[in-house]
Amino acid sequence: MSRHWSDPLTEAELTEVVELIKADPRVGSRPRFWGVAVEESLARSLADDQGRPVRAVVLNPDTHQAWEVTGWTSGTDRTASLGSWSAVDNRRVGISSEEARMAAQACREDPRFQQALKKRGIDDPSKVWVDPESITGFEPPEYADRRLAWGSVWLTEGERDNGYARPVAGLVPIIDLERLEIVEIEDHGVFPMAPEHGNYAEGVWGPPREVAPLEIIQPDGPGFSIDGYQVTWQNWQFRIGFTHREGMVLHDVVYRDGDDVRPVMKRAAVSDMYVPYLDPDPTAYRKNFFDWGEYGAGPLAPSLELGCDCLGEIRYFDAGVINGHGEPRTIKNAVCLHEEDYSVLWKHVNSRTGHGEVRRCRRLVVSFWATVANYDYGFYWNFYQDGMIDLEIKLTGIMSVSGIADGQKPEYGRLVAPNVQAPNHQHYFGLRLDMAVDGPLNRLFEVHAELEQDDALNPYGNACRMVRTPIRRESEAARSTDPARAVHWRVESTTRVNRFGDPTAYRIALPNTARLYAREGSVAARKAPFVAKQLWASAYDPQQRFIAGEYPNQGALGDDGVHVWQQADRDLDGAELVLWPVVGVHHDPRPEEWPIMAVHRIGFRLEPDGFFDRNPSLDLPRSRSTHSTDGSHCCSAEPAGGAATA
């Protein structure tokens, strides 16, 4: 099988690049890594199986240095090699899981930390979890030159116990990640430990309920075909990639319209996630994470399992990543692909004749998950038969909680168990969509509903027009939703029109948004300016890759990202458009979300808007009932008796 430039990196490619870096004396004897990724802008023109350009991030914790290292994997045209070494502020490199585990162990071995635990009746440090969290914006001034984290502390009663149900309230270690030492311990007082466990395994809370078996069967196999990491399903085709920072990425999304292959997007991914907590509690106020930019989604992806994460005729894709020590591994079944029935796509019954036609909706689902400490996030890109694409984000896992004193009522959260409060918080997902609607050059329009004010044109008072406003420059391209005005956006082709003379287009709808409840000038607000708007647009630049910037960890608040790039005020009229939609949810916790949270679903839609001349799903055949004894169709109906007519 040949290797395309956008395929996930393999273990062999990762190994050869890491070994070359480790052989350089600059990195010392115990280097730490934060990912290797393909340089996509350079790789796009390569032939299959050629060596691929890559960018790696490596730290030397002993000399407090870090670098971006460019290089090439081996291929039919070259051997593996390294190129440039560019210095990076060592504090700003993201935190790997391995670095976090080493820091947690350093806390458990610290006598001062052990003494603080004993004050709380905890004599065995091995039962304590410490999650080193990003400290961006809250660095103690005396340690501002160090690579730091702060620790959230939890108590577990055993390997299978849910430690996230027992927060150790009031105790906050400040950790030097390079020296692997606690530089400061904050002790805000002793609070009672949660008396209840928070376990959620089968049988813990009573005997399992009766659930009838449900099997998804496609007797002839799935309706999609796979060639390496390229997927073809009905009229859709795309490629699957995977990066250290973003996890799953979709490349070269096209729609086959008869013999015409029509591009829609060049690239689509979740660029970053921002999670601000809205509680001044000493173990909560620092919680405002860029889960991708400060940790990285790729290595946090679990292996998916048939019958649990995915159901039906499933195909999986593996992905290669490296850990914080530079050790490559393959995540088996990192990405899941399957078809699913999605109720009715369209239906009508002619009330005069009684004849009805209905088509079931089939959609193709490509998904991956990321487990970020307590929370689990699922990302489901769905492709539909009517030309629509949507992204469904599934939030589940365990809420990040704080301890609370006996009899105290939370002011900025909700009690979910005795002595356990879940703070109010939010989740923002910044997406990256490299648009290519019927070609590489597109235009952006904002559309809103407007009542006709001219009485002569509106004699009955009900005339409403949809107003299109061109977004011509980046200075105009930070936009807000407004459901009261039916605001949405159109990405139009610059080269193709439909039969009505309108530019072909796709519409972006953002039904799930949130307002940041943080005071202007606060760390929470200054750290992630992009959450203040719901759609950003910029002209493509290969160096402007992530909505919050390249290295947000311990950076000057808001010093990089799409809000900074837009200051160049580049022309967007007929440009290679990159859109940055922001999907958000305000999480007001409920007791029913404890000890584990049922999935909460949010997302966005990309809908054809004049891309086709009519409904593109008119060619769907009627479904045949598998329960029919005579092979008759189930999706058309003749009248059983007399039909009403008028």
C-alpha positions as CSV (number, residue, x, y, z in Angstrom):
1,M,0.0,0.0,0.0
2,S,1.4,3.4,-1.0
3,R,1.8,6.2,1.5
4,H,0.2,9.5,0.7
5,W,1.6,12.8,2.1
6,S,-1.5,13.3,4.4
7,D,-1.5,9.9,6.0
8,P,-0.7,9.7,9.7
9,L,3.0,9.3,10.4
10,T,4.1,5.7,10.9
11,E,6.1,4.3,13.8
12,A,9.0,3.8,11.5
13,E,9.0,7.4,10.3
14,L,8.7,8.7,13.9
15,T,11.6,6.4,15.0
16,E,14.0,7.5,12.4
17,V,13.4,11.2,13.1
18,V,13.5,10.9,16.9
19,E,16.8,8.9,16.7
20,L,18.4,11.6,14.6
21,I,17.4,14.2,17.1
22,K,18.5,12.2,20.1
23,A,21.9,11.8,18.5
24,D,22.5,15.5,18.6
25,P,24.4,16.6,21.7
26,R,22.2,19.7,22.1
27,V,19.3,17.7,23.5
28,G,21.3,16.1,26.3
29,S,20.9,12.6,27.8
30,R,17.2,12.9,28.8
31,P,15.4,14.9,26.2
32,R,11.6,15.5,26.2
33,F,9.5,15.7,23.1
34,W,6.2,17.3,22.2
35,G,5.3,15.7,19.0
36,V,6.4,15.3,15.4
37,A,4.1,16.4,12.6
38,V,4.1,16.6,8.8
39,E,4.8,20.1,7.3
40,E,1.7,20.1,5.3
41,S,2.4,23.1,3.1
42,L,5.6,21.5,1.9
43,A,4.3,18.0,1.6
44,R,1.2,18.7,-0.5
45,S,3.0,18.5,-3.8
46,L,4.9,15.3,-3.1
47,A,4.3,12.0,-4.9
48,D,3.2,8.9,-3.0
49,D,6.0,7.2,-1.0
50,Q,8.4,10.1,-1.1
51,G,10.0,11.2,2.1
52,R,7.9,13.7,4.0
53,P,8.9,17.0,5.6
54,V,8.3,17.1,9.3
55,R,8.6,19.4,12.3
56,A,9.4,18.2,15.8
57,V,9.6,19.9,19.2
58,V,12.2,18.8,21.7
59,L,13.4,20.1,25.1
60,N,16.6,19.7,27.1
61,P,15.4,20.1,30.7
62,D,18.9,20.3,32.0
63,T,19.9,23.4,30.0
64,H,16.3,24.8,29.9
65,Q,16.3,25.0,26.1
66,A,13.8,23.9,23.5
67,W,13.8,23.8,19.7
68,E,11.7,23.3,16.6
69,V,13.6,20.8,14.5
70,T,12.8,20.4,10.8
71,G,13.6,17.3,8.9
72,W,12.6,14.6,6.4
73,T,11.4,11.1,6.8
74,S,12.9,8.5,4.4
75,G,11.2,7.6,1.2
76,T,11.7,6.6,-2.4
77,D,13.6,9.8,-3.0
78,R,15.7,10.2,0.1
79,T,17.0,9.0,3.5
80,A,15.8,10.5,6.7
81,S,17.6,13.7,7.7
82,L,17.4,16.8,9.9
83,G,17.4,20.4,8.8
84,S,17.1,23.6,10.9
85,W,17.0,24.0,14.6
86,S,15.0,27.0,15.7
87,A,15.1,28.0,19.4
88,V,11.7,28.1,21.2
89,D,11.0,29.5,24.7
90,N,11.2,26.3,26.8
91,R,8.4,27.4,29.0
92,R,5.9,27.6,26.2
93,V,6.2,24.0,24.9
94,G,3.1,21.9,25.7
95,I,3.0,19.4,28.6
96,S,3.1,15.7,27.7
97,S,1.5,13.0,29.7
98,E,4.9,11.5,30.6
99,E,6.2,14.9,31.9
100,A,3.0,15.2,33.9
101,R,3.4,11.8,35.5
102,M,7.0,12.5,36.4
103,A,5.9,15.8,38.0
104,A,3.2,14.0,39.9
105,Q,5.7,11.5,41.3
106,A,8.0,14.3,42.4
107,C,5.1,15.7,44.4
108,R,4.4,12.4,46.1
109,E,8.0,12.2,47.1
110,D,8.3,15.7,48.5
111,P,8.3,15.7,52.4
112,R,6.4,19.0,52.5
113,F,3.7,17.6,50.3
114,Q,3.5,14.4,52.4
115,Q,3.1,16.5,55.5
116,A,0.3,18.5,54.0
117,L,-1.4,15.2,53.1
118,K,-1.0,14.0,56.7
119,K,-2.8,17.1,58.0
120,R,-5.8,15.8,56.0
121,G,-5.5,12.2,57.3
122,I,-3.8,10.8,54.2
123,D,-0.8,8.8,55.2
124,D,-0.1,6.9,52.0
125,P,1.0,9.3,49.2
126,S,0.8,6.4,46.7
127,K,-3.0,6.8,46.9
128,V,-2.8,10.4,45.7
129,W,-3.2,11.6,42.1
130,V,-1.7,14.9,41.1
131,D,-2.7,16.4,37.7
132,P,-0.1,19.0,36.7
133,E,-2.2,21.7,35.1
134,S,-1.2,24.6,32.8
135,I,-0.5,27.7,34.8
136,T,-0.6,30.3,32.0
137,G,-1.4,33.7,33.4
138,F,-1.0,32.8,37.0
139,E,2.8,32.2,37.2
140,P,4.2,33.4,40.6
141,P,6.5,36.4,39.7
142,E,9.5,35.0,41.5
143,Y,9.3,31.9,39.3
144,A,8.4,33.6,36.0
145,D,11.5,32.3,34.2
146,R,10.7,28.7,35.0
147,R,8.6,26.0,33.2
148,L,5.8,25.6,35.6
149,A,2.5,23.8,36.4
150,W,0.2,23.8,39.3
151,G,-1.3,20.5,40.7
152,S,-4.8,19.5,41.3
153,V,-4.8,16.8,44.0
154,W,-7.1,13.8,44.3
155,L,-7.4,10.7,46.6
156,T,-8.0,7.2,45.3
157,E,-8.7,4.1,47.3
158,G,-7.4,1.6,44.7
159,E,-6.5,1.0,41.1
160,R,-10.1,0.9,39.9
161,D,-11.4,3.6,42.2
162,N,-12.5,7.0,40.7
163,G,-10.0,9.4,42.3
164,Y,-11.7,12.3,40.6
165,A,-14.6,11.9,43.0
166,R,-12.4,12.8,46.0
167,P,-10.7,16.2,45.6
168,V,-8.1,17.1,48.2
169,A,-9.4,20.6,48.8
170,G,-7.2,23.5,49.7
171,L,-3.9,21.9,48.6
172,V,-2.1,23.4,45.6
173,P,1.5,22.5,44.7
174,I,3.4,24.8,42.3
175,I,5.7,22.5,40.3
176,D,8.9,23.1,38.3
177,L,8.4,20.7,35.3
178,E,12.1,20.7,34.3
179,R,13.7,20.3,37.7
180,L,10.8,18.0,38.8
181,E,10.4,19.7,42.1
182,I,7.8,21.6,44.1
183,V,8.7,25.3,44.3
184,E,5.8,26.3,46.5
185,I,2.9,24.7,48.3
186,E,-0.3,26.7,48.9
187,D,-2.4,25.4,51.8
188,H,-5.8,27.0,52.0
189,G,-7.0,25.0,54.9
190,V,-8.3,21.5,55.6
191,F,-11.7,20.5,54.3
192,P,-13.6,17.2,54.9
193,M,-12.9,14.5,52.3
194,A,-15.8,13.3,50.3
195,P,-17.4,10.4,52.2
196,E,-18.9,8.7,49.0
197,H,-17.1,6.9,46.3
198,G,-17.7,7.9,42.7
199,N,-17.3,4.6,41.0
200,Y,-19.5,3.8,38.0
201,A,-18.7,0.2,37.0
202,E,-21.5,-2.2,36.3
203,G,-23.2,-3.4,39.4
204,V,-21.8,-0.8,41.8
205,W,-25.2,1.1,42.1
206,G,-27.4,-2.0,41.9
207,P,-28.2,-4.8,39.5
208,P,-28.1,-3.9,35.8
209,R,-31.4,-3.1,34.1
210,E,-32.8,-5.3,31.4
211,V,-31.7,-4.1,27.9
212,A,-32.8,-5.9,24.8
213,P,-29.9,-6.8,22.3
214,L,-29.5,-4.5,19.3
215,E,-27.4,-5.5,16.4
216,I,-26.5,-3.4,13.3
217,I,-26.1,-5.7,10.3
218,Q,-25.2,-4.8,6.6
219,P,-25.5,-8.2,4.9
220,D,-23.6,-7.0,1.8
221,G,-21.0,-5.1,3.8
222,P,-20.6,-1.4,4.2
223,G,-21.3,1.1,1.5
224,F,-17.9,2.8,1.6
225,S,-14.6,1.8,0.1
226,I,-11.1,2.5,1.5
227,D,-7.8,2.9,-0.2
228,G,-5.2,3.4,2.5
229,Y,-6.5,6.5,4.3
230,Q,-8.7,7.6,1.5
231,V,-12.5,7.1,2.0
232,T,-15.1,7.0,-0.8
233,W,-18.8,6.8,0.1
234,Q,-21.6,7.4,-2.3
235,N,-20.8,10.9,-3.7
236,W,-18.3,11.9,-1.0
237,Q,-14.5,11.4,-0.9
238,F,-11.9,12.5,1.6
239,R,-8.6,11.5,3.3
240,I,-8.0,10.9,7.0
241,G,-4.9,12.4,8.7
242,F,-3.8,12.5,12.3
243,T,-1.6,15.0,14.1
244,H,0.0,15.3,17.5
245,R,-1.7,18.6,18.2
246,E,-5.2,18.2,16.7
247,G,-5.8,14.4,16.5
248,M,-7.9,13.5,13.5
249,V,-7.8,15.8,10.5
250,L,-9.8,15.6,7.2
251,H,-8.1,16.5,4.0
252,D,-9.3,17.1,0.4
253,V,-13.1,16.8,1.0
254,V,-14.8,16.6,-2.4
255,Y,-18.3,15.8,-3.7
256,R,-18.7,13.7,-6.9
257,D,-21.5,15.4,-8.8
258,G,-22.0,13.0,-11.7
259,D,-18.6,13.0,-13.6
260,D,-17.7,16.3,-11.9
261,V,-15.4,16.2,-8.8
262,R,-16.2,19.3,-6.9
263,P,-14.0,20.4,-3.9
264,V,-15.6,21.6,-0.7
265,M,-12.8,21.8,1.8
266,K,-9.1,21.4,1.7
267,R,-8.7,20.7,5.4
268,A,-10.9,20.4,8.5
269,A,-10.0,19.9,12.1
270,V,-10.6,20.9,15.7
271,S,-7.8,23.4,16.2
272,D,-8.0,23.9,19.9
273,M,-10.3,23.7,22.9
274,Y,-10.5,26.2,25.7
275,V,-12.1,25.3,29.1
276,P,-12.4,28.2,31.6
277,Y,-13.8,27.5,35.1
278,L,-15.9,30.2,36.6
279,D,-15.2,29.8,40.3
280,P,-12.7,31.8,42.5
281,D,-12.1,28.7,44.7
282,P,-8.3,28.3,45.1
283,T,-8.4,24.9,43.4
284,A,-10.5,26.1,40.5
285,Y,-9.7,29.7,39.5
286,R,-6.5,28.7,37.6
287,K,-8.5,26.2,35.5
288,N,-8.6,27.6,32.0
289,F,-7.0,25.2,29.7
290,F,-6.0,25.0,26.0
291,D,-6.4,21.2,25.9
292,W,-4.8,21.0,22.5
293,G,-2.3,23.8,22.6
294,E,-1.1,23.1,26.1
295,Y,-1.2,19.3,26.0
296,G,-2.0,17.9,22.5
297,A,-5.0,15.8,21.4
298,G,-3.2,13.1,19.4
299,P,-1.5,11.1,22.2
300,L,-4.7,11.4,24.3
301,A,-6.7,9.4,21.8
302,P,-7.7,5.9,23.1
303,S,-8.1,2.8,21.0
304,L,-11.8,2.4,20.0
305,E,-13.7,-0.9,20.5
306,L,-16.4,-2.5,18.4
307,G,-19.7,-2.7,20.2
308,C,-18.7,0.0,22.7
309,D,-17.4,3.1,20.9
310,C,-18.6,2.1,17.5
311,L,-21.5,-0.2,16.4
312,G,-22.2,-1.9,13.1
313,E,-19.9,-2.6,10.1
314,I,-16.9,-0.8,11.3
315,R,-13.5,0.0,9.8
316,Y,-10.7,1.4,11.8
317,F,-7.6,3.5,11.1
318,D,-4.4,3.5,13.2
319,A,-2.3,6.5,14.0
320,G,1.3,6.9,15.0
321,V,2.4,9.3,17.8
322,I,5.3,9.8,20.1
323,N,5.2,10.1,23.9
324,G,7.0,12.7,26.0
325,H,10.2,10.6,25.9
326,G,10.2,10.4,22.1
327,E,9.1,6.8,22.1
328,P,6.9,6.0,19.1
329,R,3.7,3.9,19.3
330,T,0.8,3.1,17.2
331,I,-2.7,3.9,18.5
332,K,-4.7,0.9,17.2
333,N,-8.2,1.9,16.1
334,A,-7.6,5.6,16.7
335,V,-10.3,6.5,14.1
336,C,-13.6,4.8,13.5
337,L,-15.6,4.8,10.2
338,H,-19.1,3.5,9.8
339,E,-22.5,4.1,8.2
340,E,-25.6,4.6,10.3
341,D,-29.3,5.1,9.7
342,Y,-30.4,8.6,10.7
343,S,-34.2,8.5,10.5
344,V,-36.0,10.2,7.6
345,L,-34.1,12.3,5.0
346,W,-37.3,13.4,3.2
347,K,-40.9,12.5,3.0
348,H,-44.2,13.6,1.5
349,V,-47.7,12.0,1.3
350,N,-50.0,13.4,-1.4
351,S,-53.2,13.9,0.6
352,R,-55.3,14.0,-2.6
353,T,-54.1,10.6,-3.9
354,G,-52.8,9.1,-0.7
355,H,-49.5,8.2,-2.5
356,G,-46.4,8.8,-0.3
357,E,-42.7,8.8,-0.9
358,V,-40.1,8.7,1.8
359,R,-36.3,8.2,1.8
360,R,-34.3,7.0,4.8
361,C,-31.3,9.1,5.7
362,R,-27.9,7.3,5.7
363,R,-24.9,9.1,7.0
364,L,-21.2,8.3,7.0
365,V,-19.5,8.9,10.4
366,V,-15.8,9.3,11.0
367,S,-14.8,9.8,14.6
368,F,-12.1,9.8,17.2
369,W,-12.0,10.4,21.0
370,A,-9.6,12.2,23.3
371,T,-9.4,11.6,27.1
372,V,-8.1,14.7,28.8
373,A,-7.6,13.7,32.4
374,N,-11.2,13.6,33.8
375,Y,-13.1,14.6,30.6
376,D,-13.7,12.6,27.5
377,Y,-14.5,14.2,24.2
378,G,-15.8,12.6,21.0
379,F,-15.5,14.3,17.6
380,Y,-17.9,12.9,15.0
381,W,-17.7,14.3,11.4
382,N,-20.9,13.3,9.6
383,F,-21.4,13.2,5.8
384,Y,-25.0,13.2,4.5
385,Q,-26.6,12.2,1.2
386,D,-28.0,15.7,0.7
387,G,-24.5,17.3,0.6
388,M,-24.5,18.4,4.2
389,I,-21.5,18.0,6.6
390,D,-21.7,18.5,10.3
391,L,-19.5,18.0,13.3
392,E,-21.0,16.6,16.5
393,I,-18.9,17.0,19.6
394,K,-19.8,14.7,22.5
395,L,-18.8,15.7,26.0
396,T,-18.7,13.0,28.7
397,G,-16.4,11.7,31.4
398,I,-16.2,13.1,34.9
399,M,-16.7,16.7,35.9
400,S,-13.7,18.4,37.5
401,V,-14.9,19.1,41.0
402,S,-13.7,20.8,44.2
403,G,-14.1,20.0,47.9
404,I,-16.5,22.0,50.1
405,A,-17.0,22.3,53.8
406,D,-19.9,20.6,55.7
407,G,-23.1,22.6,55.3
408,Q,-21.7,25.1,52.8
409,K,-23.6,25.9,49.7
410,P,-21.7,26.5,46.5
411,E,-22.0,30.1,45.2
412,Y,-20.4,29.4,41.8
413,G,-21.3,25.8,41.1
414,R,-23.5,22.9,42.2
415,L,-23.4,20.2,44.9
416,V,-23.2,16.8,43.2
417,A,-22.2,14.7,46.2
418,P,-21.5,15.3,49.9
419,N,-18.6,17.7,50.3
420,V,-18.2,17.8,46.4
421,Q,-19.1,20.8,44.2
422,A,-18.9,21.0,40.5
423,P,-18.0,24.6,39.4
424,N,-19.7,26.4,36.6
425,H,-17.5,26.2,33.5
426,Q,-17.5,26.4,29.8
427,H,-16.1,24.5,26.8
428,Y,-15.1,26.3,23.6
429,F,-14.0,24.4,20.5
430,G,-12.1,26.5,17.9
431,L,-12.3,24.8,14.5
432,R,-10.2,25.2,11.4
433,L,-11.8,24.9,8.0
434,D,-9.6,25.5,4.9
435,M,-12.4,26.2,2.5
436,A,-12.3,25.4,-1.2
437,V,-15.9,25.6,-2.5
438,D,-15.7,24.8,-6.2
439,G,-12.1,25.9,-6.3
440,P,-9.3,27.3,-4.1
441,L,-10.4,31.0,-4.1
442,N,-13.6,31.8,-2.2
443,R,-15.6,34.8,-0.8
444,L,-17.3,35.2,2.5
445,F,-20.7,36.7,3.1
446,E,-22.7,37.2,6.3
447,V,-26.4,36.8,5.9
448,H,-29.2,38.1,8.2
449,A,-32.9,38.5,8.2
450,E,-34.3,42.1,7.9
451,L,-37.9,43.4,8.0
452,E,-38.8,45.5,5.0
453,Q,-39.3,49.1,6.3
454,D,-40.9,50.5,3.2
455,D,-44.7,50.4,3.6
456,A,-45.1,50.5,-0.2
457,L,-43.1,47.3,-0.5
458,N,-44.6,45.8,2.6
459,P,-48.3,46.6,2.7
460,Y,-49.1,43.6,4.9
461,G,-46.2,44.0,7.3
462,N,-44.8,40.6,6.7
463,A,-42.1,41.2,4.1
464,C,-38.7,39.9,5.1
465,R,-35.5,39.9,3.0
466,M,-32.2,38.1,3.6
467,V,-29.4,40.6,3.5
468,R,-26.0,39.5,2.3
469,T,-23.0,41.6,3.5
470,P,-19.6,40.8,2.0
471,I,-16.7,40.3,4.4
472,R,-13.9,41.8,2.2
473,R,-11.0,42.2,4.6
474,E,-9.7,40.6,7.8
475,S,-10.5,43.7,9.8
476,E,-14.2,42.9,9.1
477,A,-13.9,39.1,9.7
478,A,-14.5,38.7,13.5
479,R,-18.2,37.9,13.5
480,S,-20.9,37.2,16.0
481,T,-24.0,35.0,15.8
482,D,-27.5,36.3,16.5
483,P,-30.3,33.8,16.3
484,A,-32.8,36.6,16.6
485,R,-31.7,37.8,13.1
486,A,-31.1,34.4,11.7
487,V,-27.4,35.2,11.2
488,H,-25.3,32.7,9.2
489,W,-22.5,32.8,6.7
490,R,-22.0,31.8,3.0
491,V,-18.7,30.7,1.5
492,E,-19.0,31.4,-2.2
493,S,-17.1,30.2,-5.3
494,T,-15.3,32.8,-7.3
495,T,-15.5,30.8,-10.5
496,R,-18.8,28.8,-10.7
497,V,-22.4,29.7,-10.7
498,N,-25.6,27.6,-10.5
499,R,-28.4,27.6,-13.0
500,F,-29.9,30.7,-11.3
501,G,-26.8,32.7,-11.9
502,D,-25.8,32.7,-8.2
503,P,-22.3,31.7,-7.1
504,T,-22.2,28.2,-5.8
505,A,-21.8,28.2,-2.0
506,Y,-21.9,26.4,1.3
507,R,-23.6,27.8,4.4
508,I,-22.1,27.7,7.9
509,A,-24.6,27.5,10.8
510,L,-23.5,27.7,14.4
511,P,-26.4,26.7,16.7
512,N,-24.2,26.1,19.8
513,T,-22.4,29.2,21.2
514,A,-21.6,30.7,24.5
515,R,-20.7,34.0,26.0
516,L,-17.6,34.1,28.2
517,Y,-18.6,35.0,31.8
518,A,-15.4,36.5,32.8
519,R,-14.6,40.2,33.5
520,E,-12.8,42.1,30.7
521,G,-9.1,42.1,31.5
522,S,-9.2,38.9,33.5
523,V,-6.8,36.1,32.8
524,A,-9.7,34.0,31.5
525,A,-10.6,36.6,29.0
526,R,-7.2,37.7,27.9
527,K,-5.9,34.2,27.5
528,A,-8.4,33.2,24.7
529,P,-9.6,36.3,22.8
530,F,-11.0,34.2,20.1
531,V,-14.0,33.0,22.2
532,A,-15.4,36.5,22.1
533,K,-16.6,35.9,18.5
534,Q,-18.2,32.9,16.8
535,L,-16.6,33.1,13.4
536,W,-13.2,34.3,12.4
537,A,-11.7,34.4,8.9
538,S,-8.2,34.8,7.7
539,A,-6.2,34.5,4.5
540,Y,-4.3,31.2,4.3
541,D,-0.7,31.4,5.7
542,P,1.1,28.1,6.3
543,Q,2.6,29.4,9.5
544,Q,-0.7,30.4,11.0
545,R,-1.8,26.9,12.0
546,F,-3.7,27.1,15.3
547,I,-6.5,29.4,16.4
548,A,-4.8,30.2,19.8
549,G,-1.3,30.4,18.3
550,E,1.7,28.1,18.0
551,Y,2.7,27.9,21.7
552,P,0.1,29.3,24.1
553,N,1.5,27.5,27.2
554,Q,3.0,30.1,29.6
555,G,2.9,32.7,26.8
556,A,2.1,36.4,27.2
557,L,-1.7,36.4,27.3
558,G,-3.2,36.7,23.8
559,D,0.1,37.4,22.1
560,D,-0.6,35.0,19.2
561,G,-3.6,33.6,17.3
562,V,-6.2,34.5,14.8
563,H,-7.1,37.9,16.5
564,V,-3.4,38.9,16.1
565,W,-3.1,37.6,12.5
566,Q,-6.1,39.7,11.4
567,Q,-4.2,42.9,12.3
568,A,-2.5,42.4,8.9
569,D,-5.9,43.2,7.4
570,R,-5.4,41.1,4.3
571,D,-7.8,41.0,1.4
572,L,-10.4,38.2,1.7
573,D,-12.2,38.9,-1.6
574,G,-11.3,35.9,-3.7
575,A,-8.7,34.5,-1.3
576,E,-7.7,31.1,0.0
577,L,-10.1,31.4,3.0
578,V,-9.4,29.8,6.4
579,L,-12.5,29.9,8.6
580,W,-12.3,29.5,12.4
581,P,-15.8,28.8,13.8
582,V,-16.1,28.7,17.6
583,V,-18.5,26.2,19.1
584,G,-19.3,26.7,22.7
585,V,-21.4,25.5,25.6
586,H,-22.0,26.9,29.1
587,H,-22.0,24.0,31.6
588,D,-24.3,24.5,34.5
589,P,-23.7,21.2,36.3
590,R,-26.5,18.9,37.4
591,P,-26.5,16.1,40.1
592,E,-27.6,13.7,37.3
593,E,-24.2,14.2,35.7
594,W,-22.5,12.6,38.7
595,P,-20.4,10.5,39.1
596,I,-20.1,10.2,35.3
597,M,-21.7,12.5,32.8
598,A,-24.1,11.3,30.1
599,V,-23.0,12.7,26.7
600,H,-23.8,16.3,26.0
601,R,-23.9,17.1,22.2
602,I,-23.0,20.3,20.5
603,G,-21.7,21.1,17.0
604,F,-22.0,23.0,13.8
605,R,-23.3,22.5,10.2
606,L,-22.0,23.0,6.8
607,E,-24.9,23.0,4.3
608,P,-25.0,23.4,0.5
609,D,-26.5,26.7,-0.3
610,G,-26.9,27.0,-4.1
611,F,-24.1,24.5,-4.5
612,F,-26.6,22.3,-6.3
613,D,-29.4,23.2,-8.7
614,R,-32.0,21.1,-6.7
615,N,-32.1,18.5,-4.0
616,P,-29.1,16.3,-4.7
617,S,-30.6,13.3,-3.0
618,L,-33.4,12.8,-5.6
619,D,-31.4,9.9,-7.0
620,L,-31.7,7.8,-3.8
621,P,-33.6,4.5,-4.4
622,R,-36.5,3.5,-2.3
623,S,-35.5,1.2,0.6
624,R,-36.6,-2.4,0.5
625,S,-37.9,-3.8,3.8
626,T,-35.9,-6.7,5.1
627,H,-39.1,-7.9,6.8
628,S,-41.1,-8.1,3.5
629,T,-41.9,-11.5,2.2
630,D,-42.5,-10.3,-1.3
631,G,-39.5,-7.9,-1.7
632,S,-41.8,-4.9,-1.8
633,H,-40.6,-1.4,-1.2
634,C,-41.3,0.1,2.2
635,C,-40.7,3.8,1.2
636,S,-43.6,4.4,-1.1
637,A,-47.2,3.9,-0.1
638,E,-50.4,3.6,-2.2
639,P,-53.7,4.5,-0.6
640,A,-55.5,1.8,1.3
641,G,-58.8,3.5,0.9
642,G,-60.3,6.7,-0.3
643,A,-58.1,9.8,0.0
644,A,-59.2,13.2,1.0
645,T,-59.2,15.7,-1.9
646,A,-59.8,19.4,-2.3
